[in-house]
Amino acid sequence: MGSHPAVLLKALVLWIAILVLAILNGTLREKALIPAMGTFGGMITSGIILCVCIGLVAFLAAPWYSPLPSSQYWLIGLFWLILTLLFEFSFGRFVQHKDWAELLQAYTFEGGNIWSVVLVVTLLSPWLAARLRGVL
């Protein structure tokens, strides 16, 4: 990521924090939200919670990178998006043993699943957070 070698490491550390939050959010969804709200409501609520978590991590971390050009924040978002997709497909295929049709089901918006929105938030959050924090 450009001339700032520490930016890549910081972005990776933050993505791991997001991953932990996503796993906790998934547990909350399965154990509390879906039983209380049903599948549709639980999935939507979980997706919104995860979007807020990602945005919050990006917002809190934006000054940590030091001043960066706008393009670097876009690259951080792209890096987070790629890591997320690699994790989702690898975990789904090799740990959960899902076929491709099952994995792609998350992108259909069926049953309240807003995973595609979460991915857009993942991409946009670093740049948007930097703008909101005034570091751009």
PADREN-640136 format. One record per residue (C-alpha): x, y, z; residue number from 1. Coordinates in steps of 0.5 Angstrom, whole numbers. Layout:
REM residues N
<u: X, v: Y, w: Z, seq: NUM>
...
//
This chain:
REM residues 136
<u: 0, v: 0, w: 0, seq: 1>
<u: 4, v: 6, w: -3, seq: 2>
<u: 10, v: 9, w: 1, seq: 3>
<u: 7, v: 7, w: 8, seq: 4>
<u: 9, v: 0, w: 9, seq: 5>
<u: 6, v: 0, w: 16, seq: 6>
<u: 0, v: 2, w: 13, seq: 7>
<u: -1, v: -5, w: 11, seq: 8>
<u: 0, v: -8, w: 17, seq: 9>
<u: -5, v: -3, w: 21, seq: 10>
<u: -10, v: -5, w: 16, seq: 11>
<u: -9, v: -12, w: 17, seq: 12>
<u: -9, v: -12, w: 25, seq: 13>
<u: -16, v: -8, w: 24, seq: 14>
<u: -19, v: -13, w: 19, seq: 15>
<u: -17, v: -18, w: 24, seq: 16>
<u: -21, v: -14, w: 29, seq: 17>
<u: -27, v: -13, w: 25, seq: 18>
<u: -27, v: -21, w: 24, seq: 19>
<u: -27, v: -22, w: 31, seq: 20>
<u: -33, v: -17, w: 31, seq: 21>
<u: -36, v: -21, w: 26, seq: 22>
<u: -35, v: -28, w: 29, seq: 23>
<u: -38, v: -25, w: 35, seq: 24>
<u: -44, v: -22, w: 31, seq: 25>
<u: -45, v: -28, w: 28, seq: 26>
<u: -46, v: -32, w: 35, seq: 27>
<u: -51, v: -26, w: 37, seq: 28>
<u: -55, v: -27, w: 31, seq: 29>
<u: -55, v: -35, w: 32, seq: 30>
<u: -56, v: -35, w: 39, seq: 31>
<u: -61, v: -29, w: 41, seq: 32>
<u: -63, v: -25, w: 35, seq: 33>
<u: -66, v: -30, w: 30, seq: 34>
<u: -69, v: -34, w: 36, seq: 35>
<u: -72, v: -27, w: 38, seq: 36>
<u: -74, v: -24, w: 32, seq: 37>
<u: -74, v: -29, w: 27, seq: 38>
<u: -70, v: -31, w: 21, seq: 39>
<u: -71, v: -24, w: 17, seq: 40>
<u: -71, v: -20, w: 23, seq: 41>
<u: -65, v: -23, w: 26, seq: 42>
<u: -61, v: -23, w: 19, seq: 43>
<u: -63, v: -15, w: 18, seq: 44>
<u: -61, v: -13, w: 25, seq: 45>
<u: -55, v: -17, w: 25, seq: 46>
<u: -52, v: -14, w: 18, seq: 47>
<u: -54, v: -7, w: 21, seq: 48>
<u: -50, v: -9, w: 27, seq: 49>
<u: -44, v: -11, w: 23, seq: 50>
<u: -44, v: -5, w: 18, seq: 51>
<u: -44, v: -1, w: 25, seq: 52>
<u: -38, v: -5, w: 28, seq: 53>
<u: -34, v: -4, w: 21, seq: 54>
<u: -36, v: 3, w: 21, seq: 55>
<u: -34, v: 4, w: 28, seq: 56>
<u: -27, v: 1, w: 27, seq: 57>
<u: -25, v: 5, w: 21, seq: 58>
<u: -28, v: 11, w: 24, seq: 59>
<u: -23, v: 10, w: 31, seq: 60>
<u: -17, v: 8, w: 27, seq: 61>
<u: -17, v: 13, w: 21, seq: 62>
<u: -12, v: 18, w: 25, seq: 63>
<u: -8, v: 12, w: 27, seq: 64>
<u: -5, v: 11, w: 19, seq: 65>
<u: -2, v: 18, w: 19, seq: 66>
<u: -4, v: 23, w: 14, seq: 67>
<u: -5, v: 19, w: 7, seq: 68>
<u: -8, v: 21, w: 1, seq: 69>
<u: -15, v: 19, w: -1, seq: 70>
<u: -13, v: 13, w: -6, seq: 71>
<u: -9, v: 10, w: 0, seq: 72>
<u: -16, v: 9, w: 4, seq: 73>
<u: -19, v: 7, w: -2, seq: 74>
<u: -14, v: 1, w: -2, seq: 75>
<u: -15, v: 0, w: 5, seq: 76>
<u: -22, v: -1, w: 4, seq: 77>
<u: -21, v: -6, w: -2, seq: 78>
<u: -16, v: -10, w: 2, seq: 79>
<u: -21, v: -11, w: 7, seq: 80>
<u: -26, v: -13, w: 2, seq: 81>
<u: -21, v: -18, w: -1, seq: 82>
<u: -19, v: -21, w: 6, seq: 83>
<u: -26, v: -22, w: 7, seq: 84>
<u: -28, v: -25, w: 1, seq: 85>
<u: -22, v: -30, w: 1, seq: 86>
<u: -24, v: -31, w: 9, seq: 87>
<u: -32, v: -32, w: 7, seq: 88>
<u: -30, v: -37, w: 1, seq: 89>
<u: -25, v: -41, w: 4, seq: 90>
<u: -28, v: -42, w: 11, seq: 91>
<u: -35, v: -44, w: 7, seq: 92>
<u: -31, v: -49, w: 3, seq: 93>
<u: -26, v: -52, w: 7, seq: 94>
<u: -29, v: -51, w: 14, seq: 95>
<u: -36, v: -51, w: 13, seq: 96>
<u: -36, v: -56, w: 7, seq: 97>
<u: -41, v: -51, w: 3, seq: 98>
<u: -42, v: -52, w: -4, seq: 99>
<u: -41, v: -46, w: -9, seq: 100>
<u: -49, v: -45, w: -9, seq: 101>
<u: -50, v: -45, w: -2, seq: 102>
<u: -44, v: -40, w: -1, seq: 103>
<u: -47, v: -35, w: -7, seq: 104>
<u: -54, v: -35, w: -3, seq: 105>
<u: -51, v: -30, w: 2, seq: 106>
<u: -51, v: -25, w: -4, seq: 107>
<u: -58, v: -26, w: -6, seq: 108>
<u: -62, v: -21, w: -1, seq: 109>
<u: -66, v: -27, w: 1, seq: 110>
<u: -69, v: -28, w: 8, seq: 111>
<u: -66, v: -22, w: 10, seq: 112>
<u: -59, v: -23, w: 8, seq: 113>
<u: -56, v: -16, w: 7, seq: 114>
<u: -49, v: -19, w: 6, seq: 115>
<u: -48, v: -15, w: 0, seq: 116>
<u: -49, v: -9, w: 4, seq: 117>
<u: -44, v: -11, w: 9, seq: 118>
<u: -39, v: -12, w: 3, seq: 119>
<u: -40, v: -5, w: 1, seq: 120>
<u: -39, v: -2, w: 8, seq: 121>
<u: -33, v: -6, w: 8, seq: 122>
<u: -30, v: -2, w: 2, seq: 123>
<u: -32, v: 5, w: 3, seq: 124>
<u: -31, v: 5, w: 11, seq: 125>
<u: -24, v: 7, w: 11, seq: 126>
<u: -25, v: 13, w: 6, seq: 127>
<u: -31, v: 15, w: 9, seq: 128>
<u: -28, v: 15, w: 16, seq: 129>
<u: -22, v: 19, w: 14, seq: 130>
<u: -27, v: 24, w: 11, seq: 131>
<u: -31, v: 24, w: 17, seq: 132>
<u: -25, v: 25, w: 22, seq: 133>
<u: -22, v: 30, w: 18, seq: 134>
<u: -15, v: 27, w: 16, seq: 135>
<u: -17, v: 27, w: 9, seq: 136>
//
